[in-house]
Amino acid sequence: GIKPLYIAENEDGIFLSSEIRPLLKFFKSSINQGALWSYFNLRFTHGEATMFEGIEEVAPGTHSVYSRDGRVSLRQYWDSRNILPIEDTLDVESFNSIFSTVLSEHNIGDTSVAALLSGGVDSASIVAQSAKLGFNLETFTFSTGVENDELSKAQKIASKLGFENFKCTLGEESFGYYREAIRSLEDPLGDSIILPTMLLAQEVAKKHKVVLAGEGADEIFSGYIHHQVLNLEELATKFFPNSVWALISKVFGSIPQSILEAFFPYPAKLGVSGKLKVQEHIKHIGSEFERYISLAGVFEDPVSRRIFNKNVARPAELENYWNSMEDFDFADRVKRFDLRYWARNYTLHRLEKLSMRSSLEGRGPFFDHRIIELILKVKS
């Protein structure tokens, strides 16, 4: 699932491509209604679906056999749900050994290999381990030009490791490339860093053909904010019944908008739609799947129902996949659900499409199956 493979079929045959655009030359496609819901709620199209009806992505960890008589057989050879969390703690020595092996392999290329470096732990650990293994990497950092961006931290890390650091700065003129970033994605993606990712990849590609990135660490180590919030809420559900959450939701809805805005910890405003989303989320805290989907989604779901017709509904696949993990604890469900959808349709999609636009191979060592398998064996 790290690299996409798209498939489409019509009366002329079966068509395969690593990109969507070539497939559109063979038949006219309409908008996929289910994918439309996913994009406007989750910010990405889900699973094998694309925004184009009739074009799908081959499922990760599977292979398909198409017979001349039209029969199709599908076999899944890797599934995160088959990896049971049996360990109480992470074996640090085993992780370090596997991480070292993975970085040794990912640093090999026909041409020079570079690395994306922010001020965070994820990319810094990749760069540091590469240095320890004796690889000499040029590092690249995106800068917004403001005082408190990640550039200074990245430069300090690179300097300490003896690596050269190059910056790519976002300027006013950069926004002229936004349409190109959207076009390059093919399948739309709602992410504020699609433009920086594309411009940074474009800069790296002037000197290199392969770049290492820190994507994947948050998915497997539950590092996203929504992981922390969901797990805290899971703890709270052990003390408060559903009726309490319904009451809290009503109380929250009665708080004046001005008071909520005063405590909202982000530069933008919460807004009326944001208040409705939070209120709806609180109401669903007692239900595991609804709690997840209402927090992960951009809109309170009734909002999207008012925007679109009744054909644009939440795909049953999402809840079915969640329910297939009923034997897992909540945090372990979240991790596997994110690997199935968020990691593949959001994180990897962004890295793959926006790097390959510049003929740059983006590699995410944290998505190596050996690392994922080790982490998934540890109880969340």
C-alpha positions as CSV (number, residue, x, y, z in Angstrom):
1,G,0.0,0.0,0.0
2,I,3.0,2.4,0.1
3,K,3.0,2.8,-3.7
4,P,-0.4,3.1,-5.4
5,L,-1.7,0.8,-8.2
6,Y,-5.0,1.9,-9.8
7,I,-7.2,-0.4,-11.8
8,A,-10.2,0.2,-14.1
9,E,-12.2,-2.1,-16.2
10,N,-14.6,-1.7,-19.2
11,E,-15.7,-3.7,-22.2
12,D,-12.3,-3.3,-23.8
13,G,-10.4,-4.9,-20.9
14,I,-8.6,-4.2,-17.7
15,F,-6.4,-1.2,-17.3
16,L,-3.6,-0.7,-14.7
17,S,-1.6,2.4,-13.9
18,S,0.4,4.0,-11.0
19,E,-1.5,7.2,-11.8
20,I,-5.2,8.0,-12.3
21,R,-4.9,10.4,-15.2
22,P,-3.9,7.9,-17.9
23,L,-6.9,5.7,-17.1
24,L,-9.2,8.6,-17.8
25,K,-8.2,8.4,-21.4
26,F,-9.9,5.1,-21.9
27,F,-13.4,5.9,-20.5
28,K,-15.5,8.7,-19.1
29,S,-15.9,8.6,-15.3
30,S,-18.4,10.3,-13.0
31,I,-18.0,11.4,-9.4
32,N,-17.9,8.7,-6.8
33,Q,-20.6,9.6,-4.3
34,G,-19.1,7.6,-1.4
35,A,-15.7,9.1,-1.9
36,L,-17.3,12.6,-2.0
37,W,-18.5,12.0,1.6
38,S,-15.1,10.8,2.7
39,Y,-13.3,13.8,1.2
40,F,-15.6,16.4,2.7
41,N,-15.6,14.7,6.1
42,L,-12.3,12.9,6.5
43,R,-10.3,15.1,4.0
44,F,-9.4,12.1,1.9
45,T,-11.0,9.4,-0.2
46,H,-11.3,6.2,1.7
47,G,-9.8,2.7,1.2
48,E,-9.7,1.6,-2.5
49,A,-12.1,4.3,-3.5
50,T,-11.1,7.3,-5.7
51,M,-13.1,10.3,-6.6
52,F,-13.6,8.8,-10.0
53,E,-16.4,6.2,-10.3
54,G,-15.0,3.0,-11.8
55,I,-11.3,3.6,-10.9
56,E,-10.1,1.9,-7.7
57,E,-6.8,1.4,-6.0
58,V,-5.6,-2.1,-5.5
59,A,-6.0,-3.0,-1.8
60,P,-2.8,-2.9,0.3
61,G,-1.3,-6.2,1.3
62,T,-3.2,-8.1,-1.5
63,H,-2.7,-9.6,-4.9
64,S,-5.4,-10.2,-7.5
65,V,-5.5,-12.8,-10.2
66,Y,-7.7,-12.1,-13.3
67,S,-8.6,-15.1,-15.4
68,R,-9.4,-14.9,-19.1
69,D,-12.9,-16.1,-18.4
70,G,-13.5,-13.0,-16.2
71,R,-13.1,-14.6,-12.8
72,V,-11.1,-12.6,-10.2
73,S,-9.5,-14.0,-7.1
74,L,-8.2,-11.8,-4.4
75,R,-5.8,-12.9,-1.6
76,Q,-4.7,-10.8,1.3
77,Y,-1.2,-11.6,2.4
78,W,-0.8,-8.9,5.1
79,D,-3.3,-7.4,7.5
80,S,-2.7,-5.4,10.6
81,R,-5.7,-7.1,12.2
82,N,-3.7,-10.4,12.2
83,I,-1.0,-8.9,14.4
84,L,-2.2,-9.3,18.0
85,P,-1.0,-6.9,20.8
86,I,0.6,-9.4,23.2
87,E,3.5,-7.4,24.7
88,D,3.1,-5.0,27.6
89,T,6.2,-3.0,26.7
90,L,8.3,-2.3,23.6
91,D,11.5,-4.2,23.3
92,V,13.8,-1.2,22.7
93,E,16.8,-3.3,21.8
94,S,14.7,-5.1,19.1
95,F,13.4,-1.7,17.8
96,N,16.8,-0.2,17.6
97,S,18.1,-3.3,15.7
98,I,15.2,-3.2,13.2
99,F,15.3,0.6,12.8
100,S,19.0,0.3,12.0
101,T,18.4,-2.4,9.4
102,V,15.6,-0.4,7.8
103,L,17.6,2.8,7.6
104,S,20.6,0.9,6.1
105,E,18.3,-0.3,3.3
106,H,16.5,3.0,2.8
107,N,19.7,4.9,2.4
108,I,20.7,2.8,-0.6
109,G,20.0,4.4,-4.0
110,D,21.3,4.5,-7.5
111,T,22.0,8.2,-6.9
112,S,22.5,10.2,-3.7
113,V,19.8,10.1,-1.0
114,A,18.6,13.2,0.9
115,A,16.4,13.7,4.0
116,L,13.6,16.0,5.0
117,L,14.3,17.5,8.4
118,S,12.0,19.4,10.6
119,G,12.5,20.2,14.3
120,G,10.6,17.1,15.3
121,V,11.7,13.8,16.7
122,D,10.5,11.7,13.7
123,S,12.7,13.1,11.0
124,A,15.5,13.9,13.4
125,S,15.7,10.2,14.5
126,I,16.0,9.1,10.8
127,V,18.8,11.6,10.2
128,A,20.6,10.8,13.4
129,Q,20.4,7.0,12.8
130,S,21.6,7.5,9.2
131,A,24.6,9.5,10.6
132,K,25.3,6.7,13.1
133,L,25.4,4.2,10.2
134,G,27.9,6.3,8.3
135,F,25.6,7.8,5.6
136,N,26.2,11.4,4.6
137,L,22.9,13.1,4.0
138,E,22.0,16.5,2.7
139,T,19.0,17.7,4.7
140,F,16.1,20.0,3.5
141,T,13.8,22.0,5.7
142,F,10.7,24.0,4.9
143,S,10.5,27.5,6.3
144,T,7.6,30.0,6.5
145,G,10.1,32.8,7.2
146,V,8.6,33.6,10.6
147,E,10.6,33.7,13.8
148,N,9.2,30.5,15.4
149,D,9.2,28.0,12.5
150,E,11.1,24.8,12.6
151,L,14.1,26.0,10.6
152,S,16.4,27.0,13.5
153,K,15.8,23.6,15.2
154,A,16.5,21.7,12.0
155,Q,19.7,23.7,11.4
156,K,20.9,22.9,14.9
157,I,20.2,19.2,14.4
158,A,21.9,19.1,11.0
159,S,24.9,21.0,12.3
160,K,25.3,18.7,15.3
161,L,25.3,15.7,13.0
162,G,27.7,17.3,10.5
163,F,25.1,17.4,7.8
164,E,24.4,20.4,5.4
165,N,21.0,21.9,5.6
166,F,19.1,23.7,2.8
167,K,16.0,25.7,3.3
168,C,12.9,26.1,1.1
169,T,11.0,29.3,2.0
170,L,7.3,29.9,1.4
171,G,6.7,33.3,-0.1
172,E,3.7,35.2,-1.4
173,E,4.6,34.1,-4.9
174,S,4.5,30.4,-3.8
175,F,0.7,30.4,-3.7
176,G,0.6,30.6,-7.4
177,Y,1.6,26.9,-7.4
178,Y,-1.4,25.8,-5.4
179,R,-3.4,24.7,-8.4
180,E,-0.5,22.6,-9.6
181,A,-0.3,20.9,-6.1
182,I,-4.0,20.0,-6.3
183,R,-3.6,18.8,-9.9
184,S,-0.7,16.6,-8.9
185,L,-2.7,14.9,-6.1
186,E,-5.2,13.5,-8.7
187,D,-7.4,12.4,-5.9
188,P,-8.1,15.5,-3.8
189,L,-6.7,15.9,-0.3
190,G,-7.6,18.4,2.4
191,D,-4.3,19.2,4.0
192,S,-2.7,22.6,4.8
193,I,0.8,21.3,3.9
194,I,0.2,20.0,0.4
195,L,1.8,23.2,-1.1
196,P,4.9,23.1,1.2
197,T,5.4,19.4,0.5
198,M,5.3,19.9,-3.2
199,L,7.7,22.9,-3.2
200,L,10.1,21.1,-0.8
201,A,10.1,18.0,-3.0
202,Q,10.7,20.2,-6.0
203,E,13.8,21.8,-4.3
204,V,15.2,18.4,-3.2
205,A,14.7,17.0,-6.8
206,K,17.2,19.6,-8.1
207,K,20.0,17.6,-6.6
208,H,18.6,14.1,-5.6
209,K,16.3,11.4,-6.8
210,V,15.5,9.8,-3.3
211,V,14.5,11.5,-0.1
212,L,13.8,10.1,3.4
213,A,10.8,11.4,5.3
214,G,9.5,11.0,8.9
215,E,6.0,10.2,7.9
216,G,4.5,7.1,9.7
217,A,5.9,7.6,13.2
218,D,2.7,9.4,14.4
219,E,0.5,6.6,13.0
220,I,2.3,3.8,14.7
221,F,3.3,5.5,17.9
222,S,-0.1,7.3,18.4
223,G,1.5,10.7,18.2
224,Y,-1.4,12.7,16.7
225,I,-3.4,15.0,18.9
226,H,-6.6,13.1,18.0
227,H,-5.0,9.9,19.4
228,Q,-4.3,11.6,22.8
229,V,-7.8,13.1,22.9
230,L,-9.5,9.8,22.0
231,N,-7.6,7.8,24.6
232,L,-8.4,10.3,27.3
233,E,-12.0,10.1,26.4
234,E,-11.9,6.3,26.4
235,L,-10.6,6.6,30.0
236,A,-13.4,9.0,30.9
237,T,-16.1,6.6,29.5
238,K,-15.2,4.2,32.2
239,F,-16.6,6.6,34.8
240,F,-19.5,8.4,33.0
241,P,-22.5,6.8,31.3
242,N,-23.8,7.9,27.9
243,S,-26.5,10.1,29.5
244,V,-23.8,12.3,31.1
245,W,-22.2,12.9,27.7
246,A,-25.6,13.9,26.3
247,L,-26.0,16.4,29.1
248,I,-22.5,17.8,28.7
249,S,-23.2,18.2,25.0
250,K,-26.3,20.3,25.7
251,V,-24.5,22.4,28.3
252,F,-21.7,23.0,25.8
253,G,-24.2,24.1,23.2
254,S,-25.6,26.7,25.6
255,I,-22.2,28.4,26.1
256,P,-22.1,31.8,24.3
257,Q,-19.9,31.8,21.2
258,S,-17.8,34.7,22.4
259,I,-16.7,32.7,25.5
260,L,-15.7,29.7,23.4
261,E,-13.7,31.9,21.0
262,A,-11.8,33.4,24.0
263,F,-10.6,30.0,25.1
264,F,-10.0,28.5,21.6
265,P,-6.3,27.8,21.4
266,Y,-5.7,28.4,17.7
267,P,-5.2,31.5,15.6
268,A,-8.4,30.9,13.6
269,K,-11.9,31.1,15.1
270,L,-13.9,28.1,16.2
271,G,-16.9,29.4,14.5
272,V,-20.5,28.2,14.7
273,S,-19.8,25.1,12.6
274,G,-16.9,24.3,14.8
275,K,-19.1,24.6,17.9
276,L,-21.6,22.2,16.3
277,K,-18.9,19.7,15.5
278,V,-17.5,19.7,19.1
279,Q,-21.1,19.5,20.5
280,E,-21.9,16.5,18.2
281,H,-18.6,14.9,19.2
282,I,-19.2,15.2,22.9
283,K,-22.6,13.6,22.4
284,H,-21.0,10.6,20.8
285,I,-18.2,10.0,23.2
286,G,-20.0,6.9,24.6
287,S,-19.9,5.2,21.2
288,E,-16.4,4.2,20.1
289,F,-16.8,4.4,16.4
290,E,-19.0,7.5,16.4
291,R,-16.5,9.1,18.8
292,Y,-13.6,8.5,16.4
293,I,-15.4,9.5,13.2
294,S,-16.9,12.7,14.7
295,L,-13.4,13.8,15.9
296,A,-11.6,12.8,12.7
297,G,-14.2,14.5,10.4
298,V,-14.1,18.1,9.4
299,F,-17.8,18.7,9.7
300,E,-20.5,17.6,12.0
301,D,-22.1,15.0,9.8
302,P,-25.5,16.6,9.5
303,V,-23.8,19.6,8.0
304,S,-22.5,17.5,5.1
305,R,-25.9,16.0,4.7
306,R,-27.3,19.5,4.2
307,I,-24.7,20.3,1.6
308,F,-25.2,17.1,-0.5
309,N,-28.1,15.0,-1.5
310,K,-29.1,11.7,0.1
311,N,-26.8,9.7,-2.2
312,V,-23.7,11.2,-0.5
313,A,-23.7,9.1,2.7
314,R,-21.1,7.7,4.9
315,P,-19.7,4.5,3.4
316,A,-20.6,1.4,5.4
317,E,-17.1,0.1,4.8
318,L,-15.7,2.4,7.5
319,E,-17.9,1.1,10.3
320,N,-17.7,-2.5,9.1
321,Y,-13.9,-2.3,9.2
322,W,-14.0,-0.8,12.7
323,N,-16.4,-3.5,13.9
324,S,-14.2,-6.3,12.5
325,M,-11.7,-5.4,15.3
326,E,-14.1,-5.9,18.2
327,D,-11.5,-8.2,20.0
328,F,-9.0,-5.3,20.2
329,D,-8.9,-2.6,22.9
330,F,-10.0,0.9,21.8
331,A,-6.5,2.3,21.3
332,D,-5.4,-0.7,19.3
333,R,-8.4,-0.3,17.1
334,V,-7.6,3.3,16.4
335,K,-4.1,2.5,15.5
336,R,-5.1,-0.2,13.0
337,F,-7.9,1.9,11.6
338,D,-5.5,4.8,11.0
339,L,-3.0,2.5,9.3
340,R,-5.8,1.2,7.0
341,Y,-7.2,4.6,6.0
342,W,-5.4,7.7,7.4
343,A,-1.9,6.5,6.7
344,R,-2.5,5.1,3.3
345,N,-5.1,7.5,1.9
346,Y,-3.8,10.7,3.5
347,T,-0.2,10.6,4.7
348,L,1.3,8.3,2.0
349,H,-0.9,9.7,-0.7
350,R,0.5,13.2,-0.1
351,L,4.1,12.1,0.1
352,E,3.9,9.9,-3.0
353,K,2.0,12.2,-5.3
354,L,3.8,15.4,-4.5
355,S,7.3,13.9,-4.6
356,M,6.8,11.9,-7.7
357,R,5.6,15.1,-9.5
358,S,9.3,16.0,-9.4
359,S,10.4,12.5,-10.2
360,L,11.6,12.2,-6.6
361,E,11.1,9.0,-4.7
362,G,9.8,9.7,-1.2
363,R,10.7,6.9,1.3
364,G,9.1,6.6,4.7
365,P,11.2,4.2,6.8
366,F,8.6,4.2,9.7
367,F,6.1,2.5,7.3
368,D,8.4,-0.5,6.8
369,H,6.4,-3.6,7.7
370,R,9.0,-4.9,10.1
371,I,8.7,-1.7,12.3
372,I,4.9,-1.7,12.1
373,E,4.7,-5.4,13.1
374,L,7.0,-4.9,16.1
375,I,5.0,-1.9,17.3
376,L,1.6,-3.5,16.8
377,K,2.6,-6.4,19.0
378,V,2.8,-3.9,21.9
379,K,-0.5,-3.0,23.7
380,S,-1.4,0.6,23.2
